[in-house]
């Protein structure tokens, strides 16, 4: 039912007349409140209104390919690189980063807390056949999760492995209801998951858990100039301060990148 409602909402959004710049963005930056900080400041400075559709990265890039949106804000580097090569998106600007983490019930039935690394943590979940909720929506988080299972040498399947087909906030709700583990970005966990009683069970500095958000202009879109104007705003110190100032109980949700993109194994790009 969640997937049907999301599809109906998207259809209504796309069928109506565009009232401003259309931005397709990941659910994590939407659910965390980051856009609530950035977009009003941009509109105040530029006069450009922004319409936001929060979807998974795969869906956002599909909307970009169809020219249904003017810009995207995504976090799946491999999909983004392919879309860049195909000319679907352009003018990348790395906006912010945080990390992914494994969250789950406080009882930690699979003993994830004691794992030496993220691969070992996932192996413990699979060996225990502990419930795990996947996004299952080709979002950046879903693709990261699949890559981590592959790194652990596993293909998750069975009645312990569930798919929500929903955004990060809804996936955290389902995990809390089921007493299950899931992979979350830090910001949505802090703003949504922690309130549901989920616990950060594996949250460590690890290059495999890097979560980087990048803004792109959609070339040939209806509002390229407006999309480029938003890109210029995101590159300002004002935008960087707004990113850094978003906190929950004193904990920063995102670190601004100021266009300095991070490639695993290197200092940037």
Order of alpha helices (4+ residues) and beta strands (2+ residues): alpha-beta-alpha-alpha-beta-alpha-beta-alpha-beta-alpha-beta-alpha-beta-alpha-beta-beta-beta-alpha-alpha-beta-beta-beta
